[in-house]
Amino acid sequence: MCLTCGCMDAHLEMGESNITYEDIKRAADENGRSVAETLEIMERTKAKDRQEHAEEYSAPIRS
């Protein structure tokens, strides 16, 4: 997509594991929510998970 790679193009497919706008839209539709609601739920979930699993949010060590 590139909601995740940093290219700033939410509709561009960049590999198999990046997330696109279309992925979020499908999830929103499946759950009967808007894209905005789905993104807000993701933010709230991230905040909760980050408190419980802070180590998973550390920057990766690059060589």
PDB file of N, CA, C, O and CB in Angstrom:
ATOM      1  N   MET A   1       0.809  -1.163   0.000  1.00  0.00           N
ATOM      2  CA  MET A   1       0.000   0.000   0.000  1.00  0.00           C
ATOM      3  C   MET A   1       0.815   1.171   0.000  1.00  0.00           C
ATOM      4  O   MET A   1       1.202   1.680  -1.052  1.00  0.00           O
ATOM      5  CB  MET A   1      -0.900   0.027   1.104  1.00  0.00           C
ATOM      6  N   CYS A   2       1.014   1.495   0.806  1.00  0.00           N
ATOM      7  CA  CYS A   2       2.091   2.110   1.410  1.00  0.00           C
ATOM      8  C   CYS A   2       1.625   3.053   2.464  1.00  0.00           C
ATOM      9  O   CYS A   2       2.060   4.197   2.594  1.00  0.00           O
ATOM     10  CB  CYS A   2       2.909   2.775   0.424  1.00  0.00           C
ATOM     11  N   LEU A   3       0.724   2.505   3.198  1.00  0.00           N
ATOM     12  CA  LEU A   3       0.437   3.144   4.465  1.00  0.00           C
ATOM     13  C   LEU A   3       1.591   2.773   5.376  1.00  0.00           C
ATOM     14  O   LEU A   3       1.750   3.365   6.443  1.00  0.00           O
ATOM     15  CB  LEU A   3      -0.961   2.703   5.060  1.00  0.00           C
ATOM     16  N   THR A   4       2.393   1.808   4.974  1.00  0.00           N
ATOM     17  CA  THR A   4       3.424   1.295   5.870  1.00  0.00           C
ATOM     18  C   THR A   4       4.855   1.480   5.407  1.00  0.00           C
ATOM     19  O   THR A   4       5.749   1.492   6.253  1.00  0.00           O
ATOM     20  CB  THR A   4       3.194  -0.122   6.091  1.00  0.00           C
ATOM     21  N   CYS A   5       5.129   1.625   4.128  1.00  0.00           N
ATOM     22  CA  CYS A   5       6.542   1.676   3.695  1.00  0.00           C
ATOM     23  C   CYS A   5       7.127   3.070   3.753  1.00  0.00           C
ATOM     24  O   CYS A   5       8.348   3.226   3.783  1.00  0.00           O
ATOM     25  CB  CYS A   5       6.675   1.146   2.288  1.00  0.00           C
ATOM     26  N   GLY A   6       6.280   4.089   3.769  1.00  0.00           N
ATOM     27  CA  GLY A   6       6.779   5.454   3.830  1.00  0.00           C
ATOM     28  C   GLY A   6       6.741   6.192   2.507  1.00  0.00           C
ATOM     29  O   GLY A   6       7.176   7.342   2.441  1.00  0.00           O
ATOM     30  N   CYS A   7       6.237   5.573   1.453  1.00  0.00           N
ATOM     31  CA  CYS A   7       6.201   6.242   0.149  1.00  0.00           C
ATOM     32  C   CYS A   7       5.090   7.283   0.061  1.00  0.00           C
ATOM     33  O   CYS A   7       5.053   8.084  -0.873  1.00  0.00           O
ATOM     34  CB  CYS A   7       6.025   5.217  -0.957  1.00  0.00           C
ATOM     35  N   MET A   8       4.180   7.264   1.044  1.00  0.00           N
ATOM     36  CA  MET A   8       3.082   8.223   1.132  1.00  0.00           C
ATOM     37  C   MET A   8       2.035   8.062   0.018  1.00  0.00           C
ATOM     38  O   MET A   8       1.316   9.011  -0.292  1.00  0.00           O
ATOM     39  CB  MET A   8       3.638   9.620   1.096  1.00  0.00           C
ATOM     40  N   ASP A   9       1.947   6.884  -0.575  1.00  0.00           N
ATOM     41  CA  ASP A   9       0.921   6.582  -1.572  1.00  0.00           C
ATOM     42  C   ASP A   9       0.086   5.435  -1.020  1.00  0.00           C
ATOM     43  O   ASP A   9       0.480   4.272  -1.108  1.00  0.00           O
ATOM     44  CB  ASP A   9       1.552   6.216  -2.976  1.00  0.00           C
ATOM     45  N   ALA A  10      -1.070   5.770  -0.448  1.00  0.00           N
ATOM     46  CA  ALA A  10      -1.890   4.791   0.274  1.00  0.00           C
ATOM     47  C   ALA A  10      -2.466   3.685  -0.603  1.00  0.00           C
ATOM     48  O   ALA A  10      -2.981   2.695  -0.084  1.00  0.00           O
ATOM     49  CB  ALA A  10      -3.009   5.494   0.958  1.00  0.00           C
ATOM     50  N   HIS A  11      -2.389   3.839  -1.922  1.00  0.00           N
ATOM     51  CA  HIS A  11      -2.990   2.856  -2.826  1.00  0.00           C
ATOM     52  C   HIS A  11      -1.952   2.032  -3.587  1.00  0.00           C
ATOM     53  O   HIS A  11      -2.318   1.103  -4.306  1.00  0.00           O
ATOM     54  CB  HIS A  11      -3.894   3.556  -3.810  1.00  0.00           C
ATOM     55  N   LEU A  12      -0.685   2.350  -3.444  1.00  0.00           N
ATOM     56  CA  LEU A  12       0.381   1.675  -4.173  1.00  0.00           C
ATOM     57  C   LEU A  12       0.730   0.358  -3.497  1.00  0.00           C
ATOM     58  O   LEU A  12       0.968   0.323  -2.290  1.00  0.00           O
ATOM     59  CB  LEU A  12       1.624   2.573  -4.271  1.00  0.00           C
ATOM     60  N   GLU A  13       0.762  -0.721  -4.262  1.00  0.00           N
ATOM     61  CA  GLU A  13       1.144  -2.015  -3.710  1.00  0.00           C
ATOM     62  C   GLU A  13       2.656  -2.147  -3.760  1.00  0.00           C
ATOM     63  O   GLU A  13       3.266  -2.073  -4.826  1.00  0.00           O
ATOM     64  CB  GLU A  13       0.464  -3.176  -4.480  1.00  0.00           C
ATOM     65  N   MET A  14       3.248  -2.342  -2.594  1.00  0.00           N
ATOM     66  CA  MET A  14       4.699  -2.415  -2.479  1.00  0.00           C
ATOM     67  C   MET A  14       5.066  -3.702  -1.748  1.00  0.00           C
ATOM     68  O   MET A  14       5.364  -3.660  -0.554  1.00  0.00           O
ATOM     69  CB  MET A  14       5.270  -1.166  -1.736  1.00  0.00           C
ATOM     70  N   GLY A  15       5.052  -4.804  -2.409  1.00  0.00           N
ATOM     71  CA  GLY A  15       5.402  -6.067  -1.778  1.00  0.00           C
ATOM     72  C   GLY A  15       4.189  -6.754  -1.179  1.00  0.00           C
ATOM     73  O   GLY A  15       3.065  -6.264  -1.290  1.00  0.00           O
ATOM     74  N   GLU A  16       4.421  -7.879  -0.552  1.00  0.00           N
ATOM     75  CA  GLU A  16       3.336  -8.703  -0.033  1.00  0.00           C
ATOM     76  C   GLU A  16       2.864  -8.316   1.351  1.00  0.00           C
ATOM     77  O   GLU A  16       1.720  -8.603   1.702  1.00  0.00           O
ATOM     78  CB  GLU A  16       3.756 -10.113  -0.016  1.00  0.00           C
ATOM     79  N   SER A  17       3.699  -7.674   2.151  1.00  0.00           N
ATOM     80  CA  SER A  17       3.369  -7.464   3.561  1.00  0.00           C
ATOM     81  C   SER A  17       2.955  -6.045   3.918  1.00  0.00           C
ATOM     82  O   SER A  17       2.507  -5.808   5.040  1.00  0.00           O
ATOM     83  CB  SER A  17       4.528  -7.839   4.391  1.00  0.00           C
ATOM     84  N   ASN A  18       3.088  -5.098   3.004  1.00  0.00           N
ATOM     85  CA  ASN A  18       2.670  -3.734   3.299  1.00  0.00           C
ATOM     86  C   ASN A  18       1.153  -3.632   3.240  1.00  0.00           C
ATOM     87  O   ASN A  18       0.495  -4.440   2.585  1.00  0.00           O
ATOM     88  CB  ASN A  18       3.317  -2.739   2.318  1.00  0.00           C
ATOM     89  N   ILE A  19       0.603  -2.640   3.923  1.00  0.00           N
ATOM     90  CA  ILE A  19      -0.845  -2.470   4.035  1.00  0.00           C
ATOM     91  C   ILE A  19      -1.291  -1.320   3.142  1.00  0.00           C
ATOM     92  O   ILE A  19      -0.682  -0.250   3.143  1.00  0.00           O
ATOM     93  CB  ILE A  19      -1.263  -2.212   5.507  1.00  0.00           C
ATOM     94  N   THR A  20      -2.353  -1.548   2.383  1.00  0.00           N
ATOM     95  CA  THR A  20      -2.887  -0.501   1.506  1.00  0.00           C
ATOM     96  C   THR A  20      -4.207   0.024   2.053  1.00  0.00           C
ATOM     97  O   THR A  20      -4.815  -0.576   2.940  1.00  0.00           O
ATOM     98  CB  THR A  20      -3.079  -1.035   0.070  1.00  0.00           C
ATOM     99  N   TYR A  21      -4.632   1.147   1.510  1.00  0.00           N
ATOM    100  CA  TYR A  21      -5.946   1.701   1.849  1.00  0.00           C
ATOM    101  C   TYR A  21      -7.018   0.649   1.592  1.00  0.00           C
ATOM    102  O   TYR A  21      -7.950   0.494   2.381  1.00  0.00           O
ATOM    103  CB  TYR A  21      -6.239   2.993   1.029  1.00  0.00           C
ATOM    104  N   GLU A  22      -6.878  -0.067   0.489  1.00  0.00           N
ATOM    105  CA  GLU A  22      -7.875  -1.076   0.128  1.00  0.00           C
ATOM    106  C   GLU A  22      -7.974  -2.168   1.186  1.00  0.00           C
ATOM    107  O   GLU A  22      -9.063  -2.690   1.427  1.00  0.00           O
ATOM    108  CB  GLU A  22      -7.536  -1.695  -1.226  1.00  0.00           C
ATOM    109  N   ASP A  23      -6.869  -2.522   1.817  1.00  0.00           N
ATOM    110  CA  ASP A  23      -6.886  -3.499   2.915  1.00  0.00           C
ATOM    111  C   ASP A  23      -7.711  -2.969   4.085  1.00  0.00           C
ATOM    112  O   ASP A  23      -8.532  -3.685   4.658  1.00  0.00           O
ATOM    113  CB  ASP A  23      -5.443  -3.823   3.382  1.00  0.00           C
ATOM    114  N   ILE A  24      -7.479  -1.702   4.427  1.00  0.00           N
ATOM    115  CA  ILE A  24      -8.222  -1.085   5.534  1.00  0.00           C
ATOM    116  C   ILE A  24      -9.703  -0.998   5.182  1.00  0.00           C
ATOM    117  O   ILE A  24     -10.559  -1.240   6.033  1.00  0.00           O
ATOM    118  CB  ILE A  24      -7.660   0.326   5.859  1.00  0.00           C
ATOM    119  N   LYS A  25     -10.009  -0.654   3.934  1.00  0.00           N
ATOM    120  CA  LYS A  25     -11.397  -0.538   3.486  1.00  0.00           C
ATOM    121  C   LYS A  25     -12.105  -1.889   3.580  1.00  0.00           C
ATOM    122  O   LYS A  25     -13.252  -1.956   4.021  1.00  0.00           O
ATOM    123  CB  LYS A  25     -11.455  -0.003   2.040  1.00  0.00           C
ATOM    124  N   ARG A  26     -11.432  -2.959   3.171  1.00  0.00           N
ATOM    125  CA  ARG A  26     -12.042  -4.295   3.262  1.00  0.00           C
ATOM    126  C   ARG A  26     -12.317  -4.660   4.714  1.00  0.00           C
ATOM    127  O   ARG A  26     -13.376  -5.205   5.026  1.00  0.00           O
ATOM    128  CB  ARG A  26     -11.129  -5.358   2.613  1.00  0.00           C
ATOM    129  N   ALA A  27     -11.378  -4.367   5.597  1.00  0.00           N
ATOM    130  CA  ALA A  27     -11.569  -4.656   7.027  1.00  0.00           C
ATOM    131  C   ALA A  27     -12.724  -3.827   7.578  1.00  0.00           C
ATOM    132  O   ALA A  27     -13.543  -4.336   8.343  1.00  0.00           O
ATOM    133  CB  ALA A  27     -10.270  -4.369   7.828  1.00  0.00           C
ATOM    134  N   ALA A  28     -12.794  -2.565   7.198  1.00  0.00           N
ATOM    135  CA  ALA A  28     -13.885  -1.699   7.658  1.00  0.00           C
ATOM    136  C   ALA A  28     -15.228  -2.243   7.202  1.00  0.00           C
ATOM    137  O   ALA A  28     -16.163  -2.346   7.996  1.00  0.00           O
ATOM    138  CB  ALA A  28     -13.694  -0.263   7.143  1.00  0.00           C
ATOM    139  N   ASP A  29     -15.325  -2.588   5.933  1.00  0.00           N
ATOM    140  CA  ASP A  29     -16.581  -3.124   5.389  1.00  0.00           C
ATOM    141  C   ASP A  29     -16.978  -4.412   6.104  1.00  0.00           C
ATOM    142  O   ASP A  29     -18.147  -4.603   6.439  1.00  0.00           O
ATOM    143  CB  ASP A  29     -16.449  -3.381   3.874  1.00  0.00           C
ATOM    144  N   GLU A  30     -16.015  -5.288   6.335  1.00  0.00           N
ATOM    145  CA  GLU A  30     -16.295  -6.557   6.996  1.00  0.00           C
ATOM    146  C   GLU A  30     -16.853  -6.347   8.405  1.00  0.00           C
ATOM    147  O   GLU A  30     -17.669  -7.135   8.883  1.00  0.00           O
ATOM    148  CB  GLU A  30     -15.030  -7.405   7.057  1.00  0.00           C
ATOM    149  N   ASN A  31     -16.405  -5.279   9.058  1.00  0.00           N
ATOM    150  CA  ASN A  31     -16.837  -4.998  10.418  1.00  0.00           C
ATOM    151  C   ASN A  31     -17.965  -3.975  10.502  1.00  0.00           C
ATOM    152  O   ASN A  31     -18.343  -3.555  11.596  1.00  0.00           O
ATOM    153  CB  ASN A  31     -15.676  -4.519  11.218  1.00  0.00           C
ATOM    154  N   GLY A  32     -18.499  -3.574   9.359  1.00  0.00           N
ATOM    155  CA  GLY A  32     -19.605  -2.625   9.343  1.00  0.00           C
ATOM    156  C   GLY A  32     -19.207  -1.242   9.849  1.00  0.00           C
ATOM    157  O   GLY A  32     -20.014  -0.555  10.475  1.00  0.00           O
ATOM    158  N   ARG A  33     -17.979  -0.834   9.583  1.00  0.00           N
ATOM    159  CA  ARG A  33     -17.470   0.455  10.057  1.00  0.00           C
ATOM    160  C   ARG A  33     -16.924   1.262   8.884  1.00  0.00           C
ATOM    161  O   ARG A  33     -16.739   0.744   7.783  1.00  0.00           O
ATOM    162  CB  ARG A  33     -16.373   0.252  11.131  1.00  0.00           C
ATOM    163  N   SER A  34     -16.672   2.532   9.146  1.00  0.00           N
ATOM    164  CA  SER A  34     -16.036   3.379   8.130  1.00  0.00           C
ATOM    165  C   SER A  34     -14.523   3.189   8.217  1.00  0.00           C
ATOM    166  O   SER A  34     -14.002   2.625   9.180  1.00  0.00           O
ATOM    167  CB  SER A  34     -16.424   4.892   8.323  1.00  0.00           C
ATOM    168  N   VAL A  35     -13.843   3.669   7.198  1.00  0.00           N
ATOM    169  CA  VAL A  35     -12.379   3.631   7.223  1.00  0.00           C
ATOM    170  C   VAL A  35     -11.869   4.463   8.398  1.00  0.00           C
ATOM    171  O   VAL A  35     -10.950   4.046   9.102  1.00  0.00           O
ATOM    172  CB  VAL A  35     -11.786   4.154   5.883  1.00  0.00           C
ATOM    173  N   ALA A  36     -12.462   5.632   8.609  1.00  0.00           N
ATOM    174  CA  ALA A  36     -12.036   6.498   9.720  1.00  0.00           C
ATOM    175  C   ALA A  36     -12.202   5.786  11.064  1.00  0.00           C
ATOM    176  O   ALA A  36     -11.310   5.839  11.911  1.00  0.00           O
ATOM    177  CB  ALA A  36     -12.844   7.816   9.718  1.00  0.00           C
ATOM    178  N   GLU A  37     -13.342   5.123  11.256  1.00  0.00           N
ATOM    179  CA  GLU A  37     -13.563   4.380  12.514  1.00  0.00           C
ATOM    180  C   GLU A  37     -12.527   3.264  12.662  1.00  0.00           C
ATOM    181  O   GLU A  37     -11.995   3.037  13.748  1.00  0.00           O
ATOM    182  CB  GLU A  37     -15.003   3.782  12.556  1.00  0.00           C
ATOM    183  N   THR A  38     -12.256   2.587  11.577  1.00  0.00           N
ATOM    184  CA  THR A  38     -11.305   1.478  11.611  1.00  0.00           C
ATOM    185  C   THR A  38      -9.904   1.973  11.961  1.00  0.00           C
ATOM    186  O   THR A  38      -9.208   1.345  12.759  1.00  0.00           O
ATOM    187  CB  THR A  38     -11.286   0.746  10.262  1.00  0.00           C
ATOM    188  N   LEU A  39      -9.488   3.087  11.375  1.00  0.00           N
ATOM    189  CA  LEU A  39      -8.181   3.647  11.703  1.00  0.00           C
ATOM    190  C   LEU A  39      -8.126   4.104  13.153  1.00  0.00           C
ATOM    191  O   LEU A  39      -7.090   3.956  13.801  1.00  0.00           O
ATOM    192  CB  LEU A  39      -7.854   4.812  10.775  1.00  0.00           C
ATOM    193  N   GLU A  40      -9.212   4.654  13.675  1.00  0.00           N
ATOM    194  CA  GLU A  40      -9.262   5.068  15.081  1.00  0.00           C
ATOM    195  C   GLU A  40      -9.168   3.846  16.002  1.00  0.00           C
ATOM    196  O   GLU A  40      -8.470   3.884  17.015  1.00  0.00           O
ATOM    197  CB  GLU A  40     -10.564   5.861  15.370  1.00  0.00           C
ATOM    198  N   ILE A  41      -9.857   2.786  15.656  1.00  0.00           N
ATOM    199  CA  ILE A  41      -9.783   1.544  16.436  1.00  0.00           C
ATOM    200  C   ILE A  41      -8.350   1.017  16.421  1.00  0.00           C
ATOM    201  O   ILE A  41      -7.844   0.559  17.445  1.00  0.00           O
ATOM    202  CB  ILE A  41     -10.765   0.472  15.874  1.00  0.00           C
ATOM    203  N   MET A  42      -7.702   1.082  15.267  1.00  0.00           N
ATOM    204  CA  MET A  42      -6.314   0.627  15.173  1.00  0.00           C
ATOM    205  C   MET A  42      -5.411   1.469  16.070  1.00  0.00           C
ATOM    206  O   MET A  42      -4.525   0.931  16.734  1.00  0.00           O
ATOM    207  CB  MET A  42      -5.822   0.688  13.715  1.00  0.00           C
ATOM    208  N   GLU A  43      -5.626   2.781  16.095  1.00  0.00           N
ATOM    209  CA  GLU A  43      -4.826   3.668  16.953  1.00  0.00           C
ATOM    210  C   GLU A  43      -5.028   3.336  18.429  1.00  0.00           C
ATOM    211  O   GLU A  43      -4.064   3.251  19.191  1.00  0.00           O
ATOM    212  CB  GLU A  43      -5.193   5.140  16.694  1.00  0.00           C
ATOM    213  N   ARG A  44      -6.288   3.148  18.827  1.00  0.00           N
ATOM    214  CA  ARG A  44      -6.578   2.820  20.224  1.00  0.00           C
ATOM    215  C   ARG A  44      -5.993   1.466  20.602  1.00  0.00           C
ATOM    216  O   ARG A  44      -5.458   1.293  21.697  1.00  0.00           O
ATOM    217  CB  ARG A  44      -8.089   2.825  20.473  1.00  0.00           C
ATOM    218  N   THR A  45      -6.099   0.522  19.698  1.00  0.00           N
ATOM    219  CA  THR A  45      -5.552  -0.816  19.944  1.00  0.00           C
ATOM    220  C   THR A  45      -4.033  -0.746  20.057  1.00  0.00           C
ATOM    221  O   THR A  45      -3.441  -1.386  20.926  1.00  0.00           O
ATOM    222  CB  THR A  45      -5.964  -1.795  18.816  1.00  0.00           C
ATOM    223  N   LYS A  46      -3.402   0.034  19.175  1.00  0.00           N
ATOM    224  CA  LYS A  46      -1.947   0.203  19.236  1.00  0.00           C
ATOM    225  C   LYS A  46      -1.524   0.805  20.572  1.00  0.00           C
ATOM    226  O   LYS A  46      -0.568   0.337  21.190  1.00  0.00           O
ATOM    227  CB  LYS A  46      -1.459   1.091  18.079  1.00  0.00           C
ATOM    228  N   ALA A  47      -2.225   1.830  21.014  1.00  0.00           N
ATOM    229  CA  ALA A  47      -1.883   2.483  22.283  1.00  0.00           C
ATOM    230  C   ALA A  47      -1.983   1.504  23.447  1.00  0.00           C
ATOM    231  O   ALA A  47      -1.109   1.470  24.313  1.00  0.00           O
ATOM    232  CB  ALA A  47      -2.801   3.691  22.531  1.00  0.00           C
ATOM    233  N   LYS A  48      -3.040   0.717  23.465  1.00  0.00           N
ATOM    234  CA  LYS A  48      -3.225  -0.278  24.530  1.00  0.00           C
ATOM    235  C   LYS A  48      -2.131  -1.337  24.464  1.00  0.00           C
ATOM    236  O   LYS A  48      -1.531  -1.686  25.480  1.00  0.00           O
ATOM    237  CB  LYS A  48      -4.618  -0.941  24.423  1.00  0.00           C
ATOM    238  N   ASP A  49      -1.879  -1.843  23.265  1.00  0.00           N
ATOM    239  CA  ASP A  49      -0.881  -2.897  23.098  1.00  0.00           C
ATOM    240  C   ASP A  49       0.518  -2.383  23.418  1.00  0.00           C
ATOM    241  O   ASP A  49       1.339  -3.110  23.978  1.00  0.00           O
ATOM    242  CB  ASP A  49      -0.924  -3.452  21.673  1.00  0.00           C
ATOM    243  N   ARG A  50       0.786  -1.136  23.063  1.00  0.00           N
ATOM    244  CA  ARG A  50       2.103  -0.557  23.326  1.00  0.00           C
ATOM    245  C   ARG A  50       2.385  -0.482  24.824  1.00  0.00           C
ATOM    246  O   ARG A  50       3.526  -0.659  25.251  1.00  0.00           O
ATOM    247  CB  ARG A  50       2.206   0.838  22.704  1.00  0.00           C
ATOM    248  N   GLN A  51       1.354  -0.222  25.621  1.00  0.00           N
ATOM    249  CA  GLN A  51       1.519  -0.196  27.072  1.00  0.00           C
ATOM    250  C   GLN A  51       1.819  -1.594  27.608  1.00  0.00           C
ATOM    251  O   GLN A  51       2.614  -1.753  28.534  1.00  0.00           O
ATOM    252  CB  GLN A  51       0.261   0.371  27.746  1.00  0.00           C
ATOM    253  N   GLU A  52       1.190  -2.585  27.033  1.00  0.00           N
ATOM    254  CA  GLU A  52       1.340  -3.954  27.508  1.00  0.00           C
ATOM    255  C   GLU A  52       2.577  -4.660  26.951  1.00  0.00           C
ATOM    256  O   GLU A  52       3.085  -5.600  27.563  1.00  0.00           O
ATOM    257  CB  GLU A  52       0.116  -4.742  27.154  1.00  0.00           C
ATOM    258  N   HIS A  53       3.058  -4.211  25.798  1.00  0.00           N
ATOM    259  CA  HIS A  53       4.171  -4.886  25.114  1.00  0.00           C
ATOM    260  C   HIS A  53       5.154  -3.864  24.548  1.00  0.00           C
ATOM    261  O   HIS A  53       5.471  -3.902  23.359  1.00  0.00           O
ATOM    262  CB  HIS A  53       3.641  -5.797  23.982  1.00  0.00           C
ATOM    263  N   ALA A  54       5.629  -2.970  25.377  1.00  0.00           N
ATOM    264  CA  ALA A  54       6.500  -1.875  24.929  1.00  0.00           C
ATOM    265  C   ALA A  54       7.721  -2.363  24.157  1.00  0.00           C
ATOM    266  O   ALA A  54       8.163  -1.714  23.210  1.00  0.00           O
ATOM    267  CB  ALA A  54       6.954  -1.063  26.119  1.00  0.00           C
ATOM    268  N   GLU A  55       8.260  -3.505  24.563  1.00  0.00           N
ATOM    269  CA  GLU A  55       9.476  -4.005  23.909  1.00  0.00           C
ATOM    270  C   GLU A  55       9.245  -4.320  22.441  1.00  0.00           C
ATOM    271  O   GLU A  55      10.178  -4.255  21.641  1.00  0.00           O
ATOM    272  CB  GLU A  55       9.985  -5.247  24.621  1.00  0.00           C
ATOM    273  N   GLU A  56       8.015  -4.659  22.075  1.00  0.00           N
ATOM    274  CA  GLU A  56       7.726  -4.975  20.668  1.00  0.00           C
ATOM    275  C   GLU A  56       7.744  -3.720  19.793  1.00  0.00           C
ATOM    276  O   GLU A  56       7.802  -3.825  18.567  1.00  0.00           O
ATOM    277  CB  GLU A  56       6.362  -5.669  20.551  1.00  0.00           C
ATOM    278  N   TYR A  57       7.696  -2.546  20.402  1.00  0.00           N
ATOM    279  CA  TYR A  57       7.653  -1.294  19.660  1.00  0.00           C
ATOM    280  C   TYR A  57       9.017  -0.612  19.590  1.00  0.00           C
ATOM    281  O   TYR A  57       9.129   0.500  19.072  1.00  0.00           O
ATOM    282  CB  TYR A  57       6.648  -0.361  20.288  1.00  0.00           C
ATOM    283  N   SER A  58      10.037  -1.261  20.101  1.00  0.00           N
ATOM    284  CA  SER A  58      11.393  -0.720  20.030  1.00  0.00           C
ATOM    285  C   SER A  58      11.868  -0.714  18.583  1.00  0.00           C
ATOM    286  O   SER A  58      11.438  -1.536  17.774  1.00  0.00           O
ATOM    287  CB  SER A  58      12.363  -1.541  20.916  1.00  0.00           C
ATOM    288  N   ALA A  59      12.742   0.203  18.271  1.00  0.00           N
ATOM    289  CA  ALA A  59      13.301   0.272  16.923  1.00  0.00           C
ATOM    290  C   ALA A  59      14.122  -0.988  16.653  1.00  0.00           C
ATOM    291  O   ALA A  59      14.840  -1.469  17.530  1.00  0.00           O
ATOM    292  CB  ALA A  59      14.175   1.549  16.745  1.00  0.00           C
ATOM    293  N   PRO A  60      14.011  -1.522  15.425  1.00  0.00           N
ATOM    294  CA  PRO A  60      14.806  -2.715  15.098  1.00  0.00           C
ATOM    295  C   PRO A  60      16.292  -2.362  15.075  1.00  0.00           C
ATOM    296  O   PRO A  60      16.677  -1.249  14.716  1.00  0.00           O
ATOM    297  CB  PRO A  60      14.371  -3.312  13.728  1.00  0.00           C
ATOM    298  N   ILE A  61      17.103  -3.321  15.460  1.00  0.00           N
ATOM    299  CA  ILE A  61      18.557  -3.136  15.434  1.00  0.00           C
ATOM    300  C   ILE A  61      19.023  -3.475  14.031  1.00  0.00           C
ATOM    301  O   ILE A  61      18.818  -4.585  13.539  1.00  0.00           O
ATOM    302  CB  ILE A  61      19.287  -4.030  16.516  1.00  0.00           C
ATOM    303  N   ARG A  62      19.649  -2.502  13.400  1.00  0.00           N
ATOM    304  CA  ARG A  62      20.155  -2.714  12.027  1.00  0.00           C
ATOM    305  C   ARG A  62      21.669  -2.762  12.052  1.00  0.00           C
ATOM    306  O   ARG A  62      22.323  -2.035  12.799  1.00  0.00           O
ATOM    307  CB  ARG A  62      19.666  -1.589  11.061  1.00  0.00           C
ATOM    308  N   SER A  63      22.211  -3.640  11.215  1.00  0.00           N
ATOM    309  CA  SER A  63      23.674  -3.731  11.172  1.00  0.00           C
ATOM    310  C   SER A  63      24.239  -2.937  10.027  1.00  0.00           C
ATOM    311  O   SER A  63      25.455  -2.902   9.841  1.00  0.00           O
ATOM    312  CB  SER A  63      24.120  -5.175  11.061  1.00  0.00           C
TER     313      SER A  63
END
